[in-house]
Amino acid sequence: MRLFSLAAFAAAATLAVSPAIAQDRDGWPSSLTIGTASQGGTYFIYGTGLGGLITEELGINASGEVTGGPVQNATLVETGDHQVGLVTMGPAYEAWTGMSELAPGLEHKNLRALFPMYQTPFQAVALTASGISGVSDLDGKRVSVGPAGGTAATYWPRFFEILGVSPEITYSGANDAVGQVKDGLIDTFTFAAGVPIAAFAQIAAENDVQIFGFTEEERGKILEVRPELAAFDVPAGTYQGFEEVGPTVALWNFAVSHADMPESLAYEITKLVMENTERMVQIHSTAAETIPANVDKNTFLPYHPGAVRYFDEIGVDIPDELRG
């Protein structure tokens, strides 16, 4: 009888400390893949850290996978190849409306928002010895815009067109691109990621570089043409040797899932992230913006019913038209 009591007590204790395991897990996959971006970028760090947190707390083998970035992530989730994807809302809107560069004509109507992540500012880096200190210096220069299909590769060519600059564009992952800058194979690496961008921080610590966004005049021209973007000031001291605020533009990022993800799983993932800000910030400092108050930064993509259930529970309003 005593043995039975001890066993019962142990089982009850296990349930008490593992509420996620006690939830309805019907339909949950045994593993889960999170689409990130190239190594050296914020998505890769954020996504692999998120995967580790899900594995630890929800008992699913979750991992981040290197991809081309948000454009590809949206399609991988739409087709069911990935269960979760990290996306910026510009490429997500184009995918939602069938204007994705990767899958033109395919409306990604199975995408569902889970939670807000952070803002992605656009920045560029060049060796000081190159004489490049701003976008106006890039005409005719060799410029990497990050991996094909990523947010940077989608938007930087648009910025160049708006500003009347015509560089020679190439594509590469973040780590490869900074290596090419250091080796003189390209003149500038233009990218988009939550700050500090790991690859930028590394090259700034090892080399004399210029890190820049846009002048106020350039930013004004861009915002007039691309209303999905917002003004953003990179804080002073973000990178070694840069003690002034850096003006640029930014897009919001969200984690998305497929509409068919089990409601209980979407609920648990959303709850896990929203209630563990400190843990998320340990993964990457940008996660300071990964909070419920920023759910209103999504204005078009329906939230997964599991995410809606969580936000309803904590009193965060989700508009009727975004209840997926």
N, C-alpha and C positions, 0 to 999 in steps of 0.2 A: 504493500500500500504506500509505503514511504517512497519507494522507487517511482511509482506512478505519479505521486505528487510532485517529486522533483522534476520528472520529465515534463509534466504539465506546466510547471512553473517556468522551465527553460523555454518551452514552446511559446508561452505567453510573452516572455521577455523578448524573444526573437521578433515576434510580431510587433511588439511595442517599439523596438528600436529600428525596425525595417518597414515603415508604413508603405513605401512604394511597392515592396514585394507582396504586401497584403492586399494591394489593390487588384481589381479585375484586370487580368493580363490576357484576356481572350483575344487572339489574333496578333499578339505581339510577335515580332520577328526575333529570331535567335541572335541576329547581328544587325547592325545599322551603320550605313555609310553616310558620312557628311561631306558634301562637296565643298572644297575650300578654294585654293588658287595656287600660285607658285610658291615654292619654298623661299623664305626670306621676306615674305609679305605678311601683313597682319592677319589676313584670312586664314592662312595656314596655321599660325600660332593660335588664333582664337578657336578655329575649328577642331584642331587636334586636342586642345585643352578641354573643349566642350565634350568631345568624345570620351576623354578620360573621366570627366565628371559623371557623364551618363553611365559609363561602365561601372564606376565605383558605387553610385547611389541607386541605380535602377536595375542593375544586374543584367544588362544587355552588353554584348561585345560591340561597342561603338568606336568608330575610328574615322579620322579625317583623311580625305584622299586628295592628292594633288590634281588640280584641274586647270583649265584655262581661265577660270574665274566666273563671275556672275552670269554672263550670257550662257555659257555652257552649263552652269549649275542649274539654271532655270529649266533647261531642256532635259537634263538628266533626271530632275525630279518629276517633270511632266510625264516622261516616258516610264517612270517607275524604276529606273536603274539606280537611283539614289533615293534614300528615304528622307534626307534633310539636305537643304542647300543654303548657302550663304549668298545673298544677292543684294546689290544696290538697286534702289527703287526706279532709277532710270531704265536700265536694261530689263528689270522685271516688268515695267509697264509696257515696254515694247514687245516682250514675250507674250504678255497677257492679251495684247491687242493684235497679235499675229504679225508683228513687224520685226521679230528677232532676226539679226543678221545670220544666225546659225540655222534657224528653221523658219525662213520667211513663209508667210501664209498660214502657219500653224498657230492658232490661238491657244495659248497655254492655260486653259480654263480649269485644270486640275490643281493649280498652285493655290496653296493656302498659307496665310501668314501665321507664324507662331508667336514671335516676340521681337521687339526692336533691339538692335545691337548698338550701333554708334554711327557717327558721321564719318564719311570718307572724304578727306580733302585731297586735292590734286597738287602735286609738287614735282619739281624737277631737280636733278643734281648734275653738275658738271665740274670737272677739275678747274680750279682757278686759272691754271696755266693756259687753258683753252681760250680765255678771254670772254667766255660766255657768262653772263650774269642775269639774263632775263629772256623771256620768250621772243622778244624782238630780235635777239641775236641768233635765232635758230634757222633763219632762212638759208637753205642750201646745206645745212649741217646734217650729219648722220645721227639720227635720234631713234632710240628704242622706246616704244610705247607699251612695254610689258608684253605678256603673253597674248596671242591672238584670241579674241573672244572675251577678254577681260574688260573691266570697266574702263581702265586707262586706254586700252586699244580702241574702245568704242568712242570715247569722248575727246581724247587729245587731238585726233585728226579734225574733229569738229571745231575745237578751239582754234587750231591753226587756220582753218578756213575763215572763221569769224574775224580773226586778227590779221588776215592777209599774209601769213607766213607759210613758206613751202619747204619744209625739211625733207630729207631722204629718210623715210620711215622703215624701221625694222621691228621685229618681234622677238621677245625673249623673256624668260622668267626673271624675277627680281635679282636673285643671286648672280645669275649669268650676266645680267645687264650691268650691274655695278662692276663686275670683273672686266667687262668690255670697256667701260669708262676708264678704269684704272690702267688698262693695257693700251688705251688709245685707239681701240677698234671702232668705237663710236664716240661722238662728241658729248652727248647728253642722254640721260635716262629720265623720261617723263613717266610718272606713275600715279597711282591712286590707291591709298590704303589708310587705315587708322594710324594716327601718329602716337608715338614715334614709329616711323617705318624702320623695321629692324635693319634692312639692307642700307638705308640712308645713314642710320646711326653708325653702322660699322665703317662705311667709307669715310664719314666725317671724322671719325676717331683716328683714322689711319692716314688721311690725306688732306691736303689743302683744297677745299672744294667750295663751290657756290651752291646753295640750296635755295630755290626760289619758286614762287607761284606766279602771281600776276600783279601788275601795277593797279592802282585804283581805277584808272581809265580803262585798262584791259578788262578788269573784272566787271565794270559797268556794262561794257559791250556784250560780254558773255551772258550776263544775267538778263539782259534785255531780249536776247534771242532764245535762251534756254531757261524757261521759268521753273523747271523741275529742280534746278540747282539753287543753292543758298550761299550767301556770303559766309566765309569762314576765315578766322584769323588764327594761324598756328601760333601757339603761345611762345613767348620768348624763352629761350633756354631749352627748347625741346631737343635740339641737337647741339653737340659740343661746338662751341665757338660762335653760336648764333644767339645773340642776346636781344634781338629785336623781334617784335611781332611780325609774322609773315602773312600778308593778305593773299587769299586765294578763294576758291569756290569748293563746295562739297555736296555730296549726295548722302542720304540716309541709307543705312543697311538694315535688312531684316533677315531673320532665319525663316525659311519656308519649308513646308512639307507637301506631300501629295494629299489630295482630298480623301483618299482611301486609308490614310493612316488611322489605326484604331483611336477612337476618341479618348480612351483612358490613357493611351501612350502620349498623345499630343498634350493632354492635360498635365501629365506628370513631368514631361520635359519642360513645358512652359513654367510650371510651378517651381521646378528645381532651379531653373536659371533665374527667375524673378526673385526668388527668396534666398539666393546665395550670391549677392552682389560682391561681397568681400572675396569669395572664392574666385569669382569671375575676374575681378580686378587683378588677382594674383596671376591669372593666365595672361591677361594683357590690360594695360591701364585704360585703354579705350572703353572697357566694359563699365566704367563709371557711368556711362550713358545707357547701359543695358538695364533700364528700370521701367516699371509700369507707366510712369507719367509720360513716356515717349510713345505710347501706342498710337497717339493721334498723328504721328508723323507719317503714317500710312493712310492714304486717302482713297485708294482704289481697290486694293487686293483684299478679298474676303478673308477673315480670320477662320482658322480651323475651329469647329465646334468645341473641341477639347480646350483650346486656348480661350475661347469665349466663355466657357464654363468657369475657368480659373479667374478671368478678369471680372466676371459677374460676382464671384464670391468675394473679391476684395474691393468691390465698389468702383471699379474703373469702367466707364461707359464705353461701349462699342456701338457705333451707329447701326441701325437696323440693316442698312444696305451693305454692311461689312460683316454681317453674321453669316458665315459660310456653312 
